[in-house]
Amino acid sequence: MSASSQMHAQAQLAGISQLVPVQDSGGSFVGPADPAERGRWLCSQLEAGNILFFPHTPFAFPQDDREFLLGQKQTSSAFHKNVAYRAAEDRITGLDKADTAEAARLRTVLRSYSQSVTQFLSGFLTPYVGKWKLDFASFRPLEEKGRPARLHARNDLAHFDSFPTRPTNGDRILRFFTNINPSQSRVWVTSQTFEALGPTLAKSIGLPDPRSANLLARALRGLARSFHLPGANRPPYDEFMHRCHNFMKEDMSFQQDCPKQRWEFPPDANWMVFTDCVSHAVLEGQYALEQTFLISRSAMVEPQRSPIAVLERLAGHALSN
C-alpha cells in the first residue's frame, strides 16, 4: 500500500465525512422506500458526520427570486458578509440600509426560502419533525476566496460551529445550503468528525468542571444574566464548543496537517450537514443560501454520537443546564 493510500485508510478510520447522494440523476430520492425508515436512515447518516447531497434544489425556487439575489451585489453596496433572516421576528439583519424597497423584497425572498426548506425537511427528516427550533436563514453574497476577516471569523479555517450568542445547550446545529451561483461551485474542505477529534481537543482545552449548584453560585449566575454579561447564559457544553471553535482556528499546525477532503458543490446543488460535528471550511464560492435548524438532543437516532454525549462520557458529568 502506498503512503497516500495508508494516509487515506487512516483518515477513514479517524472519522472522515462521506458525501451521501440522496437523489439519482432523474431527481428521484434514493434510500429505503418507506418514508419513516428512510427518515431514520437519513438522520443516522447525518449523525455519523456525513453530508447529504442533492444535485438539484429539491423544492420550488422561483427564477425571479434567484435573479433578484444574484443582482444584489452588483447594484448595491449595502450588504454585509451575511444577510440573516430571523424567522421568529420576520426581519432581516446585515444590511446598512434596512428600510428600502430592496430590503423588503429581500426579506420576502429569504422568508420564502426558509419556509420552503422547512416544509421540505418536514417530510424528509421525519424523526426530527416537531423537535427542532427554526434558527436563522442567511444569504452569503460575497466571494469567500480571499475575503478579509479577523481570525475567529474566517470561514476558510476548519472548525466546528458554535454560536456564542445563541447557546444550544447540547442540541444540534443542522444546516441546509443552496448554491445559487449559475456558474461557480462552492468549495469546502472537511476534516475529522467530533467523535474522532473530541477526545484530543478535550485534552488540549480541558473539560469544563461540573456547574456548582450551591446558592451562591446560582445567585452569581443569575446576577450575570440580569446584567446581560457575555456568556452568562452559556452552559458548560457551549462554553467548551466556543473555546474549541477558536482553538482550532488559532492552531495553524492543525489547519495545515489535519486530514482533508475537498468538496465542490456545483450550481444549483444543495447539501445538508451537522456543522457541530463535521469540521469544515469554505474556500471558494459566491451567492449561497443557508437555513439553520437547532435539533433537539432528544430527537437523535444515534444520541451517543452527539458532541455533548462524547464530552459527557469524557467528563463523567452533565454539561448542559
C-alpha positions as CSV (number, residue, x, y, z in Angstrom):
1,M,0.0,0.0,0.0
2,S,1.4,3.4,-0.9
3,A,1.9,6.2,1.6
4,S,-1.0,8.1,0.3
5,S,-3.2,5.1,0.4
6,Q,-2.2,4.4,4.0
7,M,-3.0,8.0,4.9
8,H,-6.4,7.7,3.3
9,A,-7.1,4.5,5.1
10,Q,-6.1,6.1,8.4
11,A,-8.3,9.1,7.7
12,Q,-11.3,6.8,7.1
13,L,-10.7,5.2,10.5
14,A,-10.4,8.6,12.1
15,G,-13.9,9.7,11.1
16,I,-13.7,11.5,7.8
17,S,-17.1,12.5,6.4
18,Q,-18.6,10.9,3.3
19,L,-20.8,12.5,0.7
20,V,-24.2,10.7,0.6
21,P,-26.2,11.4,-2.6
22,V,-29.9,11.3,-1.9
23,Q,-31.2,12.0,-5.5
24,D,-30.5,10.0,-8.6
25,S,-29.8,11.6,-12.0
26,G,-33.5,11.9,-12.6
27,G,-34.2,13.7,-9.3
28,S,-35.8,10.8,-7.5
29,F,-34.9,10.2,-3.9
30,V,-32.8,7.2,-3.1
31,G,-32.7,5.1,0.1
32,P,-35.4,3.0,1.8
33,A,-38.9,3.3,0.1
34,D,-40.8,3.6,3.4
35,P,-40.7,7.3,4.5
36,A,-40.3,6.5,8.2
37,E,-37.5,4.1,7.5
38,R,-35.8,6.4,5.0
39,G,-36.1,9.3,7.5
40,R,-34.2,7.3,10.2
41,W,-31.6,6.2,7.7
42,L,-31.0,9.8,6.5
43,C,-30.8,11.0,10.1
44,S,-28.3,8.3,11.0
45,Q,-26.2,9.4,8.1
46,L,-26.2,13.0,9.3
47,E,-25.4,12.0,12.9
48,A,-22.5,9.9,11.7
49,G,-21.0,13.1,10.3
50,N,-21.9,12.6,6.6
51,I,-23.1,15.2,4.1
52,L,-26.4,14.6,2.4
53,F,-26.1,15.9,-1.2
54,F,-28.8,17.0,-3.6
55,P,-27.5,17.7,-7.2
56,H,-30.6,19.9,-7.8
57,T,-32.7,22.0,-5.5
58,P,-35.4,19.6,-4.2
59,F,-38.2,22.2,-3.8
60,A,-39.6,25.1,-5.9
61,F,-37.3,28.1,-6.1
62,P,-38.6,30.8,-8.4
63,Q,-36.2,32.0,-11.1
64,D,-37.2,35.6,-10.3
65,D,-36.0,35.2,-6.7
66,R,-32.7,33.8,-7.9
67,E,-32.1,36.6,-10.3
68,F,-33.0,39.2,-7.6
69,L,-30.4,37.7,-5.3
70,L,-27.7,37.4,-8.0
71,G,-28.3,41.0,-8.9
72,Q,-27.9,42.5,-5.4
73,K,-24.1,42.6,-5.1
74,Q,-23.8,44.2,-8.5
75,T,-26.3,47.0,-7.7
76,S,-25.9,47.7,-4.0
77,S,-23.1,48.2,-1.5
78,A,-25.5,47.7,1.4
79,F,-24.6,44.0,2.1
80,H,-22.5,42.7,4.9
81,K,-20.8,39.3,4.9
82,N,-24.1,37.6,5.7
83,V,-27.7,38.9,5.4
84,A,-29.7,37.0,8.1
85,Y,-33.4,36.4,8.1
86,R,-34.8,35.9,11.6
87,A,-38.0,33.9,11.1
88,A,-39.2,34.4,14.7
89,E,-39.2,38.2,14.2
90,D,-39.8,38.2,10.4
91,R,-36.9,40.6,9.9
92,I,-33.5,40.8,8.2
93,T,-30.2,42.0,9.6
94,G,-26.9,42.6,7.9
95,L,-27.9,45.5,5.7
96,D,-26.6,49.0,6.0
97,K,-30.0,50.2,4.7
98,A,-32.9,48.2,6.1
99,D,-35.9,50.4,5.1
100,T,-35.7,50.4,1.4
101,A,-38.0,48.6,-1.1
102,E,-34.9,46.4,-1.9
103,A,-34.7,45.3,1.7
104,A,-38.4,44.5,1.8
105,R,-38.1,42.3,-1.3
106,L,-35.0,40.6,0.1
107,R,-37.0,39.8,3.3
108,T,-39.7,38.3,1.2
109,V,-37.3,36.1,-0.8
110,L,-35.5,34.8,2.3
111,R,-38.8,34.2,4.1
112,S,-39.9,32.1,1.1
113,Y,-36.6,30.2,1.0
114,S,-36.8,29.5,4.8
115,Q,-40.4,28.2,4.5
116,S,-39.6,26.0,1.5
117,V,-36.6,24.4,3.2
118,T,-38.6,23.8,6.4
119,Q,-41.6,22.3,4.5
120,F,-39.3,20.0,2.5
121,L,-37.4,18.7,5.6
122,S,-40.6,18.2,7.4
123,G,-41.4,15.3,5.0
124,F,-37.8,14.2,4.7
125,L,-36.2,14.1,8.1
126,T,-39.2,12.6,9.9
127,P,-37.5,11.8,13.3
128,Y,-36.7,15.5,13.8
129,V,-40.1,16.9,12.9
130,G,-41.6,18.9,15.8
131,K,-38.3,18.6,17.7
132,W,-36.4,21.5,16.1
133,K,-36.2,25.2,16.5
134,L,-36.0,27.2,13.3
135,D,-32.9,29.4,13.5
136,F,-31.6,32.0,11.1
137,A,-31.6,31.8,7.3
138,S,-28.8,33.6,5.6
139,F,-27.7,35.0,2.2
140,R,-24.0,35.0,1.5
141,P,-23.4,37.3,-1.5
142,L,-19.6,37.8,-1.1
143,E,-16.8,35.7,-2.7
144,E,-15.3,33.6,0.0
145,K,-11.8,33.2,-1.6
146,G,-9.5,35.9,-0.2
147,R,-12.3,37.6,1.8
148,P,-10.7,39.6,4.7
149,A,-11.8,38.6,8.2
150,R,-10.5,38.5,11.7
151,L,-9.1,35.1,12.7
152,H,-12.0,33.8,14.6
153,A,-14.5,34.9,11.9
154,R,-12.6,33.2,9.0
155,N,-14.6,30.6,7.1
156,D,-11.6,29.2,5.3
157,L,-10.2,27.6,8.5
158,A,-11.5,24.2,9.6
159,H,-13.8,24.4,12.7
160,F,-16.9,23.1,14.4
161,D,-19.8,25.6,14.6
162,S,-20.7,27.2,17.8
163,F,-22.9,30.2,18.3
164,P,-21.6,32.4,21.1
165,T,-24.8,34.4,21.4
166,R,-27.2,31.5,20.8
167,P,-26.2,28.6,23.0
168,T,-27.7,25.3,22.1
169,N,-27.4,23.5,25.5
170,G,-26.5,20.3,23.7
171,D,-29.0,20.5,20.9
172,R,-27.6,20.0,17.4
173,I,-26.7,22.5,14.6
174,L,-28.1,21.3,11.3
175,R,-27.5,23.5,8.3
176,F,-29.0,23.3,4.8
177,F,-27.1,25.0,2.0
178,T,-28.1,26.0,-1.6
179,N,-25.6,27.2,-4.2
180,I,-27.5,29.7,-6.4
181,N,-24.4,30.8,-8.4
182,P,-25.2,30.0,-12.0
183,S,-21.6,29.2,-13.0
184,Q,-19.3,28.7,-9.9
185,S,-19.0,25.9,-7.5
186,R,-18.9,26.4,-3.8
187,V,-15.8,24.7,-2.5
188,W,-15.5,23.2,1.0
189,V,-13.0,21.0,2.8
190,T,-13.9,18.8,5.7
191,S,-11.7,17.0,8.2
192,Q,-12.4,14.7,11.1
193,T,-15.7,14.4,12.9
194,F,-16.2,15.4,16.5
195,E,-16.3,11.7,17.5
196,A,-12.7,11.4,16.3
197,L,-11.3,14.8,17.3
198,G,-13.3,15.5,20.5
199,P,-11.1,13.5,22.9
200,T,-7.9,15.2,21.6
201,L,-9.5,18.6,21.9
202,A,-10.7,17.9,25.4
203,K,-7.2,17.1,26.4
204,S,-5.8,20.3,24.8
205,I,-8.5,22.6,26.0
206,G,-9.6,21.0,29.2
207,L,-13.1,19.8,30.0
208,P,-15.5,22.1,32.0
209,D,-15.9,21.4,35.7
210,P,-19.4,20.5,37.0
211,R,-21.5,23.5,37.4
212,S,-21.9,24.3,41.0
213,A,-25.5,24.1,42.4
214,N,-24.9,25.9,45.6
215,L,-26.9,29.0,46.3
216,L,-24.1,31.5,46.0
217,A,-23.0,30.1,42.6
218,R,-26.6,30.2,41.3
219,A,-27.1,33.7,42.6
220,L,-23.9,34.9,40.8
221,R,-25.1,33.3,37.5
222,G,-28.5,35.0,37.9
223,L,-26.8,38.3,38.5
224,A,-24.7,37.9,35.4
225,R,-27.8,37.1,33.4
226,S,-29.6,40.1,34.7
227,F,-26.8,42.4,33.5
228,H,-26.6,40.5,30.1
229,L,-22.9,39.8,30.6
230,P,-21.2,37.8,27.8
231,G,-21.6,34.1,28.3
232,A,-23.9,34.4,31.2
233,N,-26.5,32.0,29.7
234,R,-23.9,29.7,28.2
235,P,-24.0,26.2,29.5
236,P,-20.7,24.3,30.1
237,Y,-21.2,22.5,26.8
238,D,-21.5,25.7,24.8
239,E,-18.6,27.2,26.6
240,F,-16.4,24.3,25.6
241,M,-17.6,24.3,22.0
242,H,-16.9,28.1,21.7
243,R,-13.4,27.6,23.0
244,C,-13.0,24.6,20.7
245,H,-14.0,26.7,17.7
246,N,-11.5,29.4,18.5
247,F,-8.7,26.9,19.4
248,M,-9.0,25.1,16.1
249,K,-8.7,28.3,14.1
250,E,-5.7,29.5,16.1
251,D,-3.8,26.2,15.7
252,M,-2.0,26.7,12.3
253,S,-0.4,23.3,12.7
254,F,-3.8,21.6,12.9
255,Q,-5.0,23.7,9.9
256,Q,-2.1,22.6,7.8
257,D,-1.7,19.0,8.8
258,C,-5.2,17.7,9.5
259,P,-6.6,15.1,7.0
260,K,-8.8,16.9,4.5
261,Q,-11.3,16.0,1.8
262,R,-12.3,18.6,-0.8
263,W,-15.9,19.0,-2.0
264,E,-17.1,21.1,-4.9
265,F,-20.9,21.8,-4.8
266,P,-21.8,22.9,-8.3
267,P,-24.5,25.4,-9.4
268,D,-28.0,24.5,-8.1
269,A,-26.5,21.9,-5.7
270,N,-27.9,21.6,-2.1
271,W,-26.3,19.9,0.8
272,M,-27.0,19.3,4.5
273,V,-24.7,18.6,7.4
274,F,-24.5,18.8,11.2
275,T,-21.8,21.5,11.4
276,D,-21.3,21.0,15.1
277,C,-19.8,17.5,14.4
278,V,-18.2,18.0,11.0
279,S,-15.1,20.1,11.0
280,H,-15.4,22.2,7.8
281,A,-14.1,25.2,6.0
282,V,-15.3,27.2,3.0
283,L,-12.6,28.0,0.5
284,E,-14.4,29.5,-2.6
285,G,-17.8,30.5,-3.8
286,Q,-20.2,33.4,-4.0
287,Y,-24.0,33.6,-3.7
288,A,-25.2,30.9,-1.3
289,L,-28.2,30.5,0.8
290,E,-28.4,28.6,4.1
291,Q,-31.0,27.7,6.7
292,T,-30.1,26.6,10.2
293,F,-32.1,24.3,12.5
294,L,-31.4,23.5,16.1
295,I,-32.4,19.9,16.5
296,S,-33.3,18.7,20.0
297,R,-30.8,16.3,21.5
298,S,-33.8,14.0,22.4
299,A,-34.6,13.6,18.7
300,M,-31.3,11.9,17.8
301,V,-31.5,8.5,16.2
302,E,-28.0,7.7,17.5
303,P,-27.7,10.0,20.5
304,Q,-24.4,8.5,21.7
305,R,-22.7,10.2,18.7
306,S,-23.7,13.7,19.6
307,P,-20.9,16.0,20.6
308,I,-22.4,16.6,24.0
309,A,-22.7,12.8,24.6
310,V,-19.0,12.4,23.6
311,L,-17.9,15.1,26.0
312,E,-20.1,14.0,28.9
313,R,-18.6,10.5,28.6
314,L,-15.2,12.0,28.9
315,A,-16.1,14.4,31.7
316,G,-18.2,12.0,33.7
317,H,-20.9,14.6,34.5
318,A,-23.6,16.7,32.7
319,L,-22.5,19.7,30.6
320,S,-26.0,21.1,29.9
321,N,-28.1,23.4,32.0
